[in-house]
Amino acid sequence: MQGPRSRPHRVLVVTVLHGTLVVLQPTATEDIPALAAIRGTPEVRARWNGGDDLEADISADLDDPDTACSTVLHQQRIVGMIQWYSEEDPDYRHAGIDLFLDPAAHGRGLGTDAVRTLARHLIDDLGYHRLVIDPAADNTAAIRCYAKAGFRPVGIMRQYERGPDGTWHDGLLMDLLATELVR
């Protein structure tokens, strides 16, 4: 029997990335109040768990050396945040993505462009061959957004995450192979 794999401590590098509609820039401390306001909207709060201090939650994300955070800008306005993390064990190497957008920005292709832009960077520049994302199984808008970038459903993760109401909810594991990215 094999013991748990140890993860080496690393700091993920974040760079400015330009999409068709959005710019992804490294999240700065001064972005936190605007991002916390977006995370505090009922639509986002229902999907992103967190404590009562959303600014502290975002600050903790920025301090996590295993997560890279980028602020999503549209026309120089903060509209959300996209994060990525990685598994670097050579036998399981892949990267994962998480995203939240201001509900006022939904339905304009900004989420798909942000995911596609980050995915292109992870594949082309950093050499990942597989990416994962895990929206709530009932979040049809997010699932559609990720599918437009090329992600495919893999399966339901039952009772995957606890919602703000304290009950467990299913998640949908989706993945994308480098050759499947919709450019």
NORKANOR-V835857 format. One record per helix or strand. SS is the DSSP state (alpha for helix, beta for strand). FROM is the first residue (numbers start at 1). LEN is the number of residues. Records with the same first field share a line. If there is no record, write none. Layout:
SS->FROM-LEN  FROM-LEN
This chain:
beta->17-2  23-4  67-8  77-11  94-8  130-4  136-1  152-11  168-10
alpha->29-11  42-4  54-10  103-3  110-16  140-10  178-3
